[in-house]
Structure formats: structure tokens, C-alpha cells
Amino acid sequence: MSETKELTYADVQSHSGKKDLYVVVHDKVYDATKFVDEHPGGEEVLLDVGGQDATEPFEDVGHSDEAREILESLLVGDLKRVPGDPAPSAEAAPAASTSTASKSESAGMGVGIYALVLVGGIAAFGAYKYLQMNSESSK
């Protein structure tokens, strides 16, 4: 495989039109030109972030694994940051690490709900037995 190409932010900014469109996601540069017309969200979505860092909008949408594979196929190279470039997006961690955290959080929530239902069932059964015993003793 050939050596990875390094592009500056100025290089990326010069590719911001529909017929020549680069985007940056997690400090990697992608050529989205061929994908503009195929993008499920419409071409405007890509044109709005063309020639700039699209990490935050890309992650905010919650793209599928298939979308991430398509993105990888569009890779041109790495972004070489130089003084004066805009700061990287606030969340520089790829979604893989955040999805792992959200999966474990949702698993914890599932166990909590299960425990709550179990305790509620035991309490209801206890109340039923108590009322049944009281109604028998009052007869």
C-alpha cells in the first residue's frame, strides 16, 4: 500500500465544491466528490461541511457501520495541522469508544429495570398473601 498522503487544512479548504469535495473526519481527509449524489441525507449536508472539519456533524448523526466503511473507502490521507488552523472538533474520540460506553450503560439500565420488576413482583406477592391471610382470619 502506498504511503499516506498528508494534506493541510488549506489544501482541504480548496476542495469545497460539488465537483471537488474534501471533508475531514477525525483528522483524516476524505474525497466525498463521488458520493455527493448518493448521500442519503442529500447533497446539501455534504456541501455544508465541504472543505472543513466534519467530525462533529458526522458523529452527531450516528452513522451506521456501513456508512463508516464507505467513508474509509473515500480516504485520501491524514490532516497535517499547522499553526493558525481551526481547532479540532471537541469530541475527537471515534464513535467506536463512545458506542461501547453507551452499550454498557444501556446494559446497566436493563439490569436495573429487571431488578425493579423483580422487587415489585415480590412486594405484590407479599401483599397478596398478607391480604389473603387477613381475609381468611376475619371469616
Backbone bond lengths (Angstrom), bond angles and torsions (degrees), N, CA, C in turn:
res aa  C-N    CA-C-N  psi(-1)  N-CA   C-N-CA  omega(-1)  CA-C   N-CA-C  phi
1 M - - - 1.453 - - 1.518 109.01 -
2 S 1.317 117.76 143.95 1.455 121.29 -177.69 1.515 111.47 -73.51
3 E 1.316 114.15 160.36 1.457 120.84 -179.68 1.526 109.84 -64.06
4 T 1.332 116.00 143.82 1.460 120.72 -178.90 1.522 110.21 -68.25
5 K 1.301 115.23 134.09 1.464 122.54 179.63 1.524 109.36 -79.45
6 E 1.321 118.03 141.06 1.466 122.07 175.57 1.514 109.02 -110.15
7 L 1.328 115.53 129.05 1.457 121.01 178.82 1.521 108.87 -122.31
8 T 1.309 116.21 145.29 1.464 120.37 176.18 1.523 109.02 -87.02
9 Y 1.311 115.21 167.66 1.457 119.91 178.33 1.531 110.10 -61.82
10 A 1.339 116.58 -35.64 1.477 121.00 178.01 1.528 110.29 -63.06
11 D 1.347 116.84 -39.06 1.467 120.37 176.64 1.524 110.48 -60.71
12 V 1.329 115.82 -45.44 1.463 121.39 -178.29 1.524 110.60 -64.24
13 Q 1.335 117.16 -42.28 1.462 121.33 -178.75 1.524 112.19 -61.21
14 S 1.320 117.04 -27.03 1.469 119.87 -179.38 1.532 112.10 -76.50
15 H 1.331 117.10 -5.75 1.468 122.56 178.81 1.529 109.18 -115.18
16 S 1.331 116.45 71.99 1.468 119.19 -174.44 1.526 114.04 -123.80
17 G 1.315 117.35 10.66 1.469 120.56 179.77 1.519 112.29 -100.53
18 K 1.306 116.30 167.44 1.468 121.47 -177.63 1.525 112.18 -60.85
19 K 1.321 117.58 -34.72 1.461 121.28 -177.81 1.528 112.86 -90.65
20 D 1.327 116.87 -0.09 1.472 122.41 179.38 1.525 107.33 -158.65
21 L 1.337 116.78 88.73 1.458 121.12 -169.07 1.525 112.85 -126.34
22 Y 1.333 115.80 114.65 1.461 121.48 174.56 1.525 108.25 -110.71
23 V 1.328 115.81 145.54 1.461 121.84 172.98 1.526 108.16 -133.27
24 V 1.330 115.42 154.58 1.462 121.71 177.48 1.524 108.00 -111.61
25 V 1.339 116.40 129.58 1.454 121.99 174.41 1.526 106.61 -135.06
26 H 1.315 116.38 120.18 1.475 122.78 -178.30 1.524 111.38 52.85
27 D 1.327 115.27 47.92 1.470 123.44 177.37 1.530 114.07 58.26
28 K 1.315 116.41 26.28 1.457 122.00 171.94 1.529 106.82 -119.52
29 V 1.313 116.05 141.55 1.465 121.60 -176.37 1.530 109.44 -100.48
30 Y 1.335 114.58 131.13 1.463 121.15 -178.76 1.526 110.21 -123.97
31 D 1.333 116.31 140.54 1.461 122.17 176.22 1.528 107.61 -94.57
32 A 1.330 116.17 101.85 1.468 122.05 -176.40 1.531 112.66 -92.28
33 T 1.320 117.39 8.36 1.460 121.65 -176.04 1.527 112.72 -54.27
34 K 1.318 117.30 -49.44 1.465 121.38 -177.35 1.526 112.45 -70.85
35 F 1.332 116.48 -17.87 1.463 120.55 -174.57 1.529 113.02 -98.43
36 V 1.326 118.25 -8.16 1.467 121.79 -175.55 1.527 111.86 -53.42
37 D 1.317 117.54 -49.05 1.464 121.00 -176.93 1.532 112.98 -73.96
38 E 1.333 117.45 -20.93 1.463 121.47 -177.80 1.533 112.87 -93.02
39 H 1.322 117.85 -12.93 1.465 120.91 -174.26 1.531 110.58 -59.34
40 P 1.348 117.54 123.20 1.467 120.62 -177.13 1.531 114.26 -60.19
41 G 1.327 116.93 -27.35 1.461 120.55 179.82 1.519 113.07 -84.36
42 G 1.320 116.85 -0.95 1.458 121.32 -179.17 1.516 111.98 96.55
43 E 1.305 115.25 158.76 1.467 119.91 -176.89 1.522 112.50 -68.50
44 E 1.326 117.48 -30.13 1.472 120.69 -178.38 1.530 112.29 -58.93
45 V 1.323 115.73 -35.74 1.466 120.17 -179.86 1.520 110.02 -59.61
46 L 1.321 116.50 -46.26 1.468 120.19 179.64 1.520 111.91 -72.28
47 L 1.318 116.84 -39.41 1.464 119.43 -179.12 1.527 111.80 -65.03
48 D 1.343 116.43 -30.63 1.472 120.27 178.69 1.524 112.21 -65.87
49 V 1.339 117.81 -28.97 1.462 120.86 -177.78 1.525 111.93 -110.17
50 G 1.322 116.54 6.17 1.456 120.96 -179.82 1.514 112.26 -60.10
51 G 1.326 115.88 135.17 1.456 121.30 177.63 1.516 113.73 75.90
52 Q 1.323 117.53 15.85 1.465 119.90 -179.17 1.524 111.64 -147.46
53 D 1.336 115.90 -179.49 1.465 122.01 -179.74 1.525 109.22 -75.88
54 A 1.327 116.49 116.99 1.461 122.21 -178.18 1.528 111.70 -109.35
55 T 1.330 117.33 17.98 1.468 120.56 -176.60 1.521 111.93 -58.77
56 E 1.321 116.40 -51.69 1.467 119.56 -176.86 1.526 112.69 -62.89
57 P 1.341 119.41 -49.92 1.466 118.23 177.55 1.532 112.64 -61.28
58 F 1.333 117.18 -36.45 1.461 120.71 -179.91 1.528 110.40 -63.62
59 E 1.318 117.18 -46.16 1.467 121.01 -178.67 1.525 112.21 -73.51
60 D 1.330 118.06 -33.86 1.465 121.33 -179.86 1.526 112.02 -61.54
61 V 1.321 116.73 -32.46 1.461 120.99 -178.50 1.528 110.91 -74.04
62 G 1.326 117.35 -28.36 1.460 120.10 -178.88 1.515 111.56 75.43
63 H 1.315 116.94 57.37 1.459 121.96 -177.58 1.530 112.01 -63.39
64 S 1.317 115.65 150.21 1.464 123.35 179.54 1.528 110.60 -73.65
65 D 1.330 115.15 169.97 1.465 120.51 175.59 1.524 110.38 -62.58
66 E 1.335 116.32 -36.22 1.455 120.37 178.63 1.530 110.70 -63.00
67 A 1.339 116.40 -41.38 1.469 120.25 178.67 1.527 110.52 -63.82
68 R 1.326 116.66 -37.82 1.469 120.77 178.84 1.532 110.88 -67.36
69 E 1.337 117.12 -34.89 1.469 120.72 176.47 1.522 110.29 -66.81
70 I 1.323 116.00 -41.77 1.474 120.15 177.72 1.524 108.99 -61.52
71 L 1.332 116.15 -43.78 1.465 120.53 179.59 1.525 110.32 -58.51
72 E 1.329 117.17 -45.28 1.468 120.59 179.78 1.522 112.04 -60.60
73 S 1.331 116.74 -33.31 1.466 119.94 179.37 1.533 111.85 -70.29
74 L 1.321 117.08 -15.56 1.467 121.84 -179.49 1.529 112.73 -96.86
75 L 1.337 117.40 4.57 1.465 122.10 -174.81 1.524 112.01 -60.91
76 V 1.342 114.39 131.62 1.455 121.50 176.78 1.520 109.28 -105.43
77 G 1.333 116.92 -43.12 1.461 121.07 -178.30 1.514 111.51 174.06
78 D 1.324 115.22 -163.97 1.462 122.49 -178.98 1.522 110.27 -100.13
79 L 1.321 114.69 150.51 1.461 120.01 175.65 1.516 109.05 -83.79
80 K 1.308 116.14 126.98 1.462 121.56 176.64 1.526 106.74 -101.52
81 R 1.319 115.42 107.26 1.471 119.79 -177.97 1.525 109.60 -79.79
82 V 1.320 115.25 137.14 1.460 122.23 176.65 1.517 108.09 -125.75
83 P 1.321 117.83 158.24 1.471 119.85 178.82 1.533 110.92 -53.83
84 G 1.326 115.34 135.93 1.458 121.11 -179.05 1.519 113.40 99.23
85 D 1.326 116.56 -12.90 1.468 119.76 176.32 1.521 109.85 -70.59
86 P 1.332 117.36 152.71 1.466 119.58 174.09 1.532 109.96 -60.99
87 A 1.324 115.96 148.90 1.460 120.81 179.41 1.526 109.52 -65.23
88 P 1.343 116.39 150.26 1.468 118.00 177.26 1.519 110.95 -64.30
89 S 1.321 116.11 159.92 1.465 120.76 178.99 1.514 110.07 -55.74
90 A 1.333 115.87 150.13 1.464 122.35 -175.73 1.517 112.23 -55.26
91 E 1.324 117.28 -42.65 1.459 120.36 -179.03 1.512 108.80 -99.42
92 A 1.305 116.94 93.18 1.451 120.64 -177.94 1.515 112.47 -86.71
93 A 1.334 118.41 -6.99 1.457 121.10 -179.81 1.522 109.71 -78.00
94 P 1.321 117.82 132.31 1.458 120.03 177.57 1.522 111.33 -62.22
95 A 1.308 115.97 158.99 1.463 121.48 -175.96 1.517 112.91 -64.47
96 A 1.317 118.65 -22.65 1.460 120.33 -178.08 1.527 110.58 -57.67
97 S 1.334 117.37 -41.83 1.461 118.93 -179.43 1.520 111.04 -73.02
98 T 1.333 118.38 -34.84 1.456 119.59 179.88 1.515 111.33 -73.70
99 S 1.333 117.81 -32.44 1.456 119.00 179.11 1.518 110.81 -70.50
100 T 1.329 117.43 -31.93 1.461 120.22 176.30 1.516 109.74 -64.38
101 A 1.331 116.49 -42.56 1.463 120.28 179.18 1.521 110.38 -64.60
102 S 1.313 118.15 -42.69 1.459 120.09 -178.66 1.522 111.15 -68.42
103 K 1.337 118.02 -32.93 1.465 120.21 176.82 1.515 110.75 -64.95
104 S 1.342 117.58 -42.60 1.458 119.26 -179.48 1.525 110.46 -70.21
105 E 1.335 117.88 -33.86 1.463 120.49 176.45 1.521 110.57 -65.76
106 S 1.323 117.98 -43.22 1.456 120.16 -179.53 1.521 110.67 -69.64
107 A 1.327 118.25 -31.34 1.457 120.83 176.20 1.520 109.36 -66.83
108 G 1.334 117.28 -40.76 1.467 121.23 177.14 1.514 110.97 -63.18
109 M 1.315 117.19 -37.73 1.457 121.73 178.48 1.524 110.35 -66.14
110 G 1.325 117.71 -39.32 1.454 121.79 178.65 1.521 111.78 -62.95
111 V 1.336 117.14 -41.03 1.457 121.63 178.05 1.524 109.71 -66.17
112 G 1.327 117.43 -39.88 1.467 121.34 178.86 1.519 111.54 -62.65
113 I 1.304 117.00 -43.12 1.467 120.67 179.03 1.522 109.89 -66.00
114 Y 1.333 116.64 -42.06 1.463 120.62 177.90 1.522 110.24 -58.99
115 A 1.328 117.22 -45.43 1.469 121.60 179.64 1.523 110.70 -62.72
116 L 1.325 117.30 -41.26 1.460 121.72 179.66 1.537 110.90 -63.22
117 V 1.309 117.20 -43.49 1.465 121.39 177.95 1.530 110.20 -63.98
118 L 1.315 116.72 -42.11 1.462 121.26 179.20 1.526 111.57 -62.21
119 V 1.322 117.23 -48.20 1.472 121.41 179.05 1.527 109.85 -63.48
120 G 1.320 117.81 -41.24 1.466 121.32 177.83 1.521 111.42 -62.33
121 G 1.315 117.41 -41.02 1.459 121.64 178.35 1.522 111.65 -64.24
122 I 1.313 116.42 -42.33 1.470 120.47 178.13 1.519 110.26 -63.96
123 A 1.334 117.05 -42.77 1.463 120.94 179.19 1.536 110.64 -63.81
124 A 1.331 117.29 -41.91 1.462 121.00 179.18 1.527 110.66 -64.62
125 F 1.328 116.87 -41.55 1.457 120.57 178.28 1.531 110.41 -63.84
126 G 1.329 116.50 -41.93 1.470 121.08 177.79 1.520 111.24 -62.09
127 A 1.328 116.76 -42.91 1.468 120.75 179.22 1.521 110.28 -65.33
128 Y 1.319 117.87 -39.58 1.463 122.22 178.85 1.525 110.16 -62.25
129 K 1.331 117.28 -47.06 1.470 120.90 179.99 1.529 111.11 -63.87
130 Y 1.330 116.23 -40.93 1.470 120.91 179.72 1.528 110.21 -61.99
131 L 1.326 117.10 -47.27 1.463 120.90 179.75 1.525 111.35 -66.60
132 Q 1.330 116.29 -36.46 1.464 120.12 178.48 1.527 110.02 -65.07
133 M 1.326 117.38 -41.13 1.453 121.93 -179.68 1.531 110.08 -67.84
134 N 1.321 117.84 -39.89 1.467 121.46 178.91 1.533 111.66 -67.07
135 S 1.337 117.23 -37.47 1.472 119.34 -179.45 1.524 110.55 -71.42
136 E 1.323 119.02 -32.31 1.460 121.61 177.18 1.517 111.69 -71.15
137 S 1.319 117.48 -37.40 1.467 120.76 -177.89 1.530 111.02 -75.51
138 S 1.323 118.90 -22.01 1.459 120.67 179.38 1.519 112.06 -84.91
139 K 1.305 119.59 -7.90 1.455 123.04 -178.85 1.499 111.66 -81.66
